[in-house]
Amino acid sequence: MKDYILKKSTLLLILLIPLLVTCEKKESQLMLDIYSSGWYTSTSTVDSVTFINIHLKVTGYSNAALLSITNGGDGMAGCSEIKCEEGNFSGDYLIYFFPANSQLHRKFGSTITAYSRREKPEIVWCDAVGSGNTISKRFESDVLP
């Protein structure tokens, strides 16, 4: 009887090994949907110097574990985390600023990146290495201001 149970257990184990080896946890498809986005300018004064501020207002949905927004150029270079509530996000981000007397007419850009895993507690200067798969969306303004 003992040999019979051992043979049955061994046979069952042999049959299950291929299933255990080929089964892997599938990550759900990473999503980043943008519902709306828009660029606008505002002004601010600091120590009697007037600045033009470039903003990006964006709303959307993502099933990501972590979202970041990346900005470049003078003013607000770097990354910051986008906070989500049940996958939905909405934010008004200061992308760039410059003195009003410089009269720069140009395009501005920013990138939102979704990460499938969150391995670091926060994003500091775009350091989200090892955070799984990513998907990004680039936003570019018309010529402003």
C-alpha positions in Angstrom: 0.0 0.0 0.0 2.8 2.3 0.9 4.5 1.7 -2.5 1.2 2.3 -4.3 0.8 5.7 -2.6 4.4 6.6 -3.4 4.0 5.6 -7.1 0.8 7.7 -7.4 2.4 10.7 -5.7 5.4 10.4 -8.0 3.2 10.1 -11.1 1.1 13.1 -10.0 4.3 15.2 -9.4 5.7 14.2 -12.8 2.4 15.3 -14.4 2.3 18.6 -12.5 5.9 19.7 -13.1 5.3 20.9 -16.7 2.4 23.0 -15.5 4.3 24.5 -12.7 7.3 25.3 -14.9 5.2 26.9 -17.8 2.9 28.9 -15.5 4.1 32.4 -14.9 2.3 35.3 -13.4 1.1 37.6 -16.1 1.2 41.3 -15.5 -1.9 43.0 -16.7 -1.4 45.3 -19.7 0.0 48.6 -18.6 -2.4 51.4 -19.5 -2.0 55.2 -19.7 -5.1 57.0 -21.0 -5.1 60.8 -21.3 -8.6 62.3 -21.1 -7.6 65.9 -21.6 -4.5 68.1 -21.7 -3.9 71.8 -22.3 -1.2 74.4 -22.1 -1.6 77.9 -20.7 0.5 80.7 -19.4 0.4 82.8 -16.3 2.6 85.5 -14.8 4.1 86.0 -11.3 6.3 88.7 -9.8 9.3 88.0 -7.5 11.3 90.9 -6.2 9.9 93.2 -8.8 10.8 90.8 -11.7 7.9 89.5 -13.7 8.0 85.9 -14.8 6.0 84.0 -17.5 5.0 80.6 -16.3 4.1 77.7 -18.6 1.6 75.2 -17.3 0.3 71.8 -18.4 -3.1 70.8 -17.1 -3.8 67.1 -17.7 -6.3 64.4 -16.6 -6.4 60.7 -17.2 -6.3 57.2 -16.0 -3.6 54.6 -15.5 -3.4 51.1 -13.9 0.3 51.8 -13.1 1.9 51.4 -9.7 3.7 54.7 -10.2 3.3 57.7 -12.5 5.9 60.5 -13.2 6.0 63.8 -15.1 9.3 64.8 -16.6 10.1 68.4 -17.5 13.2 69.8 -19.2 14.8 73.1 -19.9 15.3 76.1 -17.7 12.9 76.6 -14.8 11.6 73.3 -13.7 14.0 70.6 -14.9 13.4 67.1 -13.4 10.7 64.7 -12.5 8.0 64.5 -9.9 5.4 61.9 -9.0 1.8 62.2 -10.2 -0.6 61.2 -7.5 -3.5 58.8 -8.5 -6.7 58.0 -6.8 -8.1 54.7 -7.9 -6.2 55.1 -11.1 -7.5 58.5 -11.9 -5.2 61.5 -12.0 -5.6 65.2 -12.5 -3.0 67.9 -12.2 -1.8 71.4 -13.1 2.0 71.3 -13.5 4.4 74.2 -13.7 6.6 73.2 -16.6 8.8 76.2 -17.3 9.3 79.8 -16.3 11.4 82.7 -17.5 11.6 86.5 -17.1 8.9 88.3 -19.1 11.4 90.6 -20.8 13.2 87.7 -22.6 10.3 87.3 -25.1 10.9 83.7 -25.9 8.4 82.3 -28.5 8.9 78.6 -28.6 7.3 75.2 -28.0 7.4 73.4 -24.6 7.3 69.7 -23.8 6.7 67.3 -21.0 6.4 63.5 -20.7 4.2 61.4 -18.5 5.6 57.9 -17.7 3.7 55.0 -16.2 5.6 52.2 -14.3 4.2 48.7 -13.8 6.0 48.3 -10.4 7.0 50.6 -7.6 10.3 49.6 -6.2 11.4 53.0 -4.9 9.3 55.0 -2.4 9.6 58.3 -4.4 10.9 59.7 -7.6 13.9 61.9 -7.3 15.4 63.4 -10.5 13.7 60.7 -12.6 15.3 57.8 -10.7 12.7 55.0 -11.1 15.1 52.3 -12.2 13.9 48.8 -11.7 10.3 49.7 -11.7 9.2 47.2 -14.3 7.6 47.9 -17.7 7.0 51.5 -18.7 4.8 53.4 -21.1 5.2 57.1 -21.9 3.1 59.9 -23.5 4.8 63.1 -24.7 3.0 66.4 -24.7 4.1 69.4 -26.8 2.6 72.8 -26.8 2.0 75.2 -29.6 4.4 78.1 -29.8 4.0 80.0 -26.5 3.6 82.8 -25.3 
